[in-house]
Amino acid sequence: MSIDFGRAYEIFIENWSLFSYGIQNTLLFAIVGTVVGLILGLITGALRAIPEDPMDSFPVKILKKLARWIVGFYVWFFRGTPMMVQALFFFYLLRPILGWTGFSAGLIIISVNTGAYMAEIIRGGIQSIDAGQSEAAKSLGMTTFQTMVSIIFPQAIKNTFPTIGNQLIVNIKDSCMLNAIQVTELYFQSSSVAGSNMKFAEVYFLEMVMYLALTTIATLILNAVERKINKTKTVTIKENCA
């Protein structure tokens, strides 16, 4: 069995409008999922990383433990089950209540799923920061919230940026799982084209090339951003040492 590359090119040109629509939706789900997931990860990661303070009142200690348990369960559940299964379960479970479409459900599910992974990424980034910085902030009268937002979060994001960027690459590929709830992303469109042309090898070859192009472009952009961040960090260190 061989691939007819000439026919594959013809299929690509003839069905470009379908492929481009699928690419747009794939990028939309990947970007929204990563950005919203990062926000969820910052919140949940912070809750998991906040240490217990002996000076806390009893109700505060209970609230912290409860928050850690809820966040721990959230991370455990969404990291321990496939996103496709999550999509099917929550879509059909909540559709009678929310009346949502596969598109809106997909955006929420990929964001919540990504948030569980981001929580662990951010928690690791927070714990990698010298505790002395938090103590210095407290000595200046800053609250825990102010310390997190102004000092801890910016450094945690910088330290974990490569891993955060990698999650975007993962989301570009894993968005194909949302086709289970009729989301018209790249895989869904490619399957439709393959079914209508009966040229499965050629169409899925095209699909692989398109996914590879998307992830390669995203990787190049993320690498450029990372280099800029590292350059800025190096300049700041030199200025502080001068």
SULZIVEN-V495525 format. One record per pair of residues at least 24 apart in sequence whose ideal C-beta (glycine too) atoms are under 10 Angstrom apart, sorted by the first residue. I is the first residue (numbers start at 0). J is the second residue. D is the distance in Angstrom with one decimal. If there is no record, write none. Layout:
[[I	J	D] [I	J	D]]
This chain:
[[0	200	6.9] [1	200	8.2] [2	198	9.1] [2	200	5.2] [2	201	5.8] [2	203	9.6] [2	204	5.6] [2	205	9.8] [3	198	7.5] [3	200	8.3] [3	201	6.0] [3	204	9.8] [4	201	7.8] [4	204	8.2] [5	201	9.4] [6	196	8.5] [6	198	6.2] [6	200	9.8] [6	201	5.6] [6	202	9.8] [7	196	10.0] [7	198	7.5] [7	200	8.4] [7	201	3.9] [7	202	7.5] [7	203	9.8] [7	204	5.9] [7	205	5.7] [7	208	9.0] [8	201	9.0] [8	205	8.7] [9	196	9.4] [9	198	9.5] [9	201	9.0] [10	192	6.6] [10	193	8.8] [10	195	9.6] [10	196	5.8] [10	198	6.2] [10	201	5.9] [10	202	6.2] [10	204	9.8] [10	205	6.8] [11	192	9.2] [11	201	8.9] [11	202	8.9] [11	204	9.8] [11	205	5.4] [11	208	8.8] [11	209	8.9] [13	192	8.7] [13	196	8.6] [14	188	8.1] [14	189	8.9] [14	191	8.8] [14	192	4.8] [14	193	9.9] [14	195	8.4] [14	196	8.0] [14	202	8.4] [14	205	8.9] [16	188	9.6] [17	183	8.9] [17	185	9.7] [17	187	9.7] [17	188	4.8] [17	189	8.4] [17	191	6.8] [17	192	5.9] [17	195	9.5] [18	185	7.1] [18	188	6.1] [18	189	7.3] [18	192	7.4] [18	202	9.6] [18	205	7.5] [18	206	8.4] [18	209	6.6] [19	185	9.6] [19	188	9.0] [19	209	9.7] [20	183	6.8] [20	184	9.2] [20	185	9.0] [20	187	9.8] [20	188	6.4] [21	174	9.9] [21	175	9.7] [21	178	9.7] [21	182	9.8] [21	183	6.4] [21	184	5.5] [21	185	3.8] [21	186	7.5] [21	187	6.5] [21	188	3.4] [21	189	6.8] [21	190	9.7] [21	191	8.9] [21	192	9.2] [21	206	8.9] [21	209	8.4] [22	171	9.9] [22	184	8.4] [22	185	5.6] [22	188	8.4] [22	209	6.5] [22	210	9.3] [22	212	9.1] [22	213	6.9] [23	183	9.8] [23	184	9.0] [23	185	9.1] [24	102	8.0] [24	105	8.8] [24	174	7.9] [24	177	9.1] [24	182	7.0] [24	183	5.9] [24	184	4.6] [24	185	7.4] [24	187	8.4] [24	188	8.4] [25	170	9.0] [25	171	6.3] [25	172	9.0] [25	174	5.1] [25	175	7.7] [25	177	9.4] [25	182	9.4] [25	183	9.7] [25	184	4.5] [25	185	4.4] [25	186	8.1] [25	187	9.4] [25	188	9.1] [25	209	8.8] [25	210	8.2] [25	213	6.9] [26	167	9.9] [26	170	9.6] [26	171	7.2] [26	174	8.7] [26	184	9.2] [26	185	9.1] [26	213	7.0] [26	216	9.9] [26	217	8.7] [27	102	9.3] [27	105	9.6] [27	106	8.0] [27	174	8.8] [27	184	8.6] [28	102	9.0] [28	105	6.1] [28	106	6.5] [28	108	9.5] [28	109	5.4] [28	110	9.0] [28	170	6.9] [28	171	8.5] [28	173	9.2] [28	174	4.3] [28	175	9.7] [28	177	6.6] [28	182	7.4] [28	184	6.3] [28	185	9.9] [29	109	7.9] [29	113	9.3] [29	166	9.3] [29	167	6.0] [29	168	8.4] [29	169	8.6] [29	170	4.0] [29	171	4.4] [29	172	8.5] [29	173	8.4] [29	174	5.6] [29	184	9.2] [29	213	8.3] [29	214	9.7] [29	217	8.0] [30	167	7.3] [30	170	8.0] [30	171	9.0] [30	217	9.4] [31	105	9.6] [31	106	5.6] [31	107	9.5] [31	109	7.5] [31	110	6.5] [31	113	9.5] [31	170	9.1] [32	82	9.8] [32	105	8.8] [32	106	7.2] [32	107	9.3] [32	108	8.6] [32	109	3.6] [32	110	4.9] [32	111	8.8] [32	112	7.5] [32	113	4.8] [32	114	8.9] [32	166	8.6] [32	167	8.5] [32	169	9.6] [32	170	4.9] [32	171	9.6] [32	173	8.8] [32	174	7.4] [32	177	9.7] [33	109	8.8] [33	110	8.5] [33	113	6.0] [33	114	9.9] [33	117	8.3] [33	163	7.6] [33	164	8.7] [33	166	5.8] [33	167	4.5] [33	168	9.4] [33	169	8.9] [33	170	5.5] [33	171	9.2] [33	217	10.0] [34	110	8.2] [34	113	9.1] [34	167	9.1] [35	106	8.1] [35	107	8.5] [35	109	8.6] [35	110	3.8] [35	111	8.3] [35	113	7.4] [35	114	7.2] [35	117	9.5] [36	109	7.7] [36	110	5.2] [36	111	7.6] [36	112	7.4] [36	113	2.8] [36	114	4.3] [36	115	8.1] [36	116	7.2] [36	117	4.9] [36	118	9.0] [36	120	9.7] [36	163	9.2] [36	166	7.1] [36	167	9.5] [36	170	8.0] [37	110	9.5] [37	113	7.7] [37	114	7.9] [37	117	5.3] [37	118	10.0] [37	120	8.8] [37	121	7.9] [37	156	8.0] [37	159	9.9] [37	163	6.3] [37	166	8.1] [37	167	9.5] [38	110	8.7] [38	114	7.7] [38	117	8.4] [39	70	10.0] [39	73	8.9] [39	110	6.9] [39	111	6.9] [39	112	9.8] [39	113	7.6] [39	114	3.0] [39	115	8.0] [39	116	10.0] [39	117	6.5] [39	118	7.1] [39	121	9.5] [40	74	9.5] [40	113	7.6] [40	114	5.3] [40	115	8.0] [40	116	7.4] [40	117	2.4] [40	118	4.7] [40	119	8.0] [40	120	6.3] [40	121	4.7] [40	122	8.4] [40	124	9.6] [40	155	9.9] [40	156	9.8] [40	159	9.4] [40	163	8.4] [40	166	9.0] [41	114	9.2] [41	117	7.5] [41	118	8.6] [41	120	10.0] [41	121	5.6] [41	124	9.7] [41	125	9.3] [41	147	8.5] [41	148	9.3] [41	151	9.8] [41	152	6.1] [41	155	8.1] [41	156	8.0] [42	70	8.6] [42	114	8.3] [42	117	9.7] [42	118	8.3] [42	121	8.9] [42	147	9.9] [43	67	9.8] [43	69	8.9] [43	70	4.6] [43	71	9.2] [43	73	6.6] [43	74	6.9] [43	114	6.5] [43	115	7.8] [43	117	7.9] [43	118	4.0] [43	119	9.1] [43	121	7.8] [43	122	8.2] [44	70	8.4] [44	74	9.2] [44	114	9.3] [44	117	7.0] [44	118	4.6] [44	119	7.2] [44	120	7.3] [44	121	3.1] [44	122	4.2] [44	123	8.2] [44	124	7.6] [44	125	6.2] [44	126	9.4] [44	152	9.3] [44	155	7.8] [44	159	9.5] [45	70	9.4] [45	118	9.1] [45	121	7.2] [45	122	8.1] [45	125	6.7] [45	143	9.1] [45	144	9.3] [45	147	5.6] [45	148	9.5] [45	151	7.8] [45	152	7.7] [45	155	8.9] [46	70	4.9] [46	71	9.4] [46	73	9.9] [46	118	8.5] [46	122	9.0] [47	71	7.0] [47	74	7.7] [47	118	6.6] [47	119	8.3] [47	121	8.7] [47	122	4.9] [47	125	8.6] [47	126	9.4] [48	118	9.5] [48	121	7.8] [48	122	4.9] [48	123	8.8] [48	124	8.9] [48	125	4.2] [48	126	5.8] [48	128	9.5] [48	147	9.1] [48	151	8.5] [48	155	8.8] [49	125	8.8] [49	133	9.9] [49	143	7.1] [49	147	8.4] [50	126	9.8] [50	130	8.4] [50	133	8.9] [52	143	8.9] [70	115	9.4] [70	118	6.8] [70	122	9.4] [71	118	9.4] [73	111	8.3] [73	114	7.9] [73	115	6.2] [73	118	7.6] [74	114	8.7] [74	115	4.8] [74	116	8.3] [74	117	9.7] [74	118	5.2] [74	119	6.4] [74	122	8.9] [75	115	8.3] [76	111	10.0] [76	115	7.6] [77	108	9.4] [77	111	6.4] [77	112	5.2] [77	113	8.8] [77	114	7.5] [77	115	3.6] [77	116	8.0] [77	118	9.1] [78	112	8.5] [78	115	5.0] [78	116	6.4] [78	118	8.8] [78	119	7.5] [79	115	9.0] [80	112	9.0] [80	115	9.9] [81	112	9.4] [81	173	9.5] [81	176	7.3] [82	108	6.9] [82	109	7.0] [82	111	9.6] [82	112	4.9] [82	113	9.1] [82	170	9.6] [82	173	6.0] [82	174	9.1] [82	175	10.0] [82	176	5.0] [82	177	7.8] [82	179	9.3] [83	108	9.6] [83	173	8.9] [83	175	9.0] [83	176	4.0] [83	177	7.8] [83	178	8.7] [83	179	5.1] [83	180	8.9] [84	176	8.9] [84	179	8.6] [85	109	9.3] [85	111	8.0] [85	112	6.2] [85	115	10.0] [85	176	8.9] [85	179	10.0] [86	112	8.6] [86	176	6.5] [86	177	5.7] [86	178	9.2] [86	179	5.6] [86	180	5.1] [86	182	8.3] [87	176	9.5] [87	177	9.9] [87	179	5.5] [87	180	6.5] [89	180	9.1] [90	177	9.3] [90	179	8.3] [90	180	4.5] [90	181	9.1] [90	182	9.7] [91	180	8.3] [94	180	9.3] [99	180	9.7] [100	180	8.9] [100	181	8.4] [100	182	9.0] [101	177	7.3] [101	178	8.9] [101	179	8.8] [101	180	4.1] [101	181	4.2] [101	182	4.9] [101	183	8.4] [101	187	9.7] [102	177	8.9] [102	180	8.9] [102	181	8.5] [102	182	6.0] [102	183	7.9] [102	184	9.7] [103	182	9.8] [104	177	8.4] [104	180	5.9] [104	181	9.6] [104	182	8.2] [105	174	7.8] [105	176	9.2] [105	177	4.1] [105	178	9.2] [105	179	9.5] [105	180	6.2] [105	181	9.0] [105	182	4.4] [105	183	9.8] [105	184	8.1] [106	177	9.0] [106	182	9.0] [108	176	9.2] [108	177	7.2] [108	180	8.1] [108	182	9.6] [109	170	6.4] [109	173	7.6] [109	174	6.4] [109	176	8.6] [109	177	6.7] [109	182	9.3] [110	170	9.5] [112	170	8.9] [112	173	8.3] [112	176	9.4] [113	163	9.9] [113	166	6.1] [113	167	9.1] [113	169	8.3] [113	170	6.2] [113	173	9.1] [116	162	9.0] [116	163	9.6] [116	165	9.8] [116	166	6.1] [116	169	8.1] [116	170	9.7] [117	159	9.0] [117	162	9.0] [117	163	7.1] [117	166	6.6] [119	159	9.9] [119	162	9.5] [120	155	8.8] [120	156	9.6] [120	158	9.8] [120	159	5.1] [120	160	9.9] [120	162	5.0] [120	163	6.3] [120	165	9.2] [120	166	7.3] [121	151	9.7] [121	152	8.1] [121	155	5.7] [121	156	7.8] [121	158	9.8] [121	159	6.6] [121	162	9.5] [121	163	8.5] [122	155	8.7] [122	159	9.6] [123	155	8.4] [123	158	8.5] [123	159	6.7] [123	162	8.2] [124	151	8.7] [124	152	8.8] [124	154	7.5] [124	155	3.4] [124	156	7.0] [124	157	8.3] [124	158	4.8] [124	159	3.9] [124	160	9.1] [124	162	8.3] [124	163	8.9] [125	151	5.8] [125	152	8.1] [125	154	8.6] [125	155	4.9] [125	158	9.1] [125	159	9.2] [126	155	8.9] [127	154	8.5] [127	155	7.6] [127	158	5.7] [127	159	8.2] [128	152	9.8] [128	154	5.3] [128	155	6.5] [128	158	7.5] [129	154	9.4] [154	232	9.7] [156	228	9.2] [157	225	9.4] [157	228	5.8] [157	229	8.7] [157	231	8.9] [157	232	6.8] [158	228	9.9] [158	232	9.8] [160	221	8.0] [160	224	7.5] [160	225	5.8] [160	228	6.1] [160	229	9.1] [161	221	7.8] [161	222	9.0] [161	225	6.2] [161	228	9.8] [163	221	8.8] [164	217	8.0] [164	218	8.0] [164	220	8.8] [164	221	3.8] [164	222	8.3] [164	224	7.6] [164	225	7.0] [165	217	9.9] [165	218	9.0] [165	221	8.2] [167	214	9.1] [167	217	6.0] [167	218	9.2] [167	220	9.3] [167	221	7.0] [168	213	8.9] [168	214	5.2] [168	215	9.5] [168	217	5.8] [168	218	6.5] [168	221	7.9] [169	214	9.3] [170	217	9.6] [171	210	7.1] [171	213	5.4] [171	214	5.6] [171	216	9.7] [171	217	6.3] [171	218	10.0] [172	210	6.3] [172	211	9.9] [172	213	8.7] [172	214	6.9] [174	210	10.0] [175	206	9.0] [175	210	8.3] [185	209	6.3] [185	210	6.9] [185	213	8.1] [186	210	8.6]]
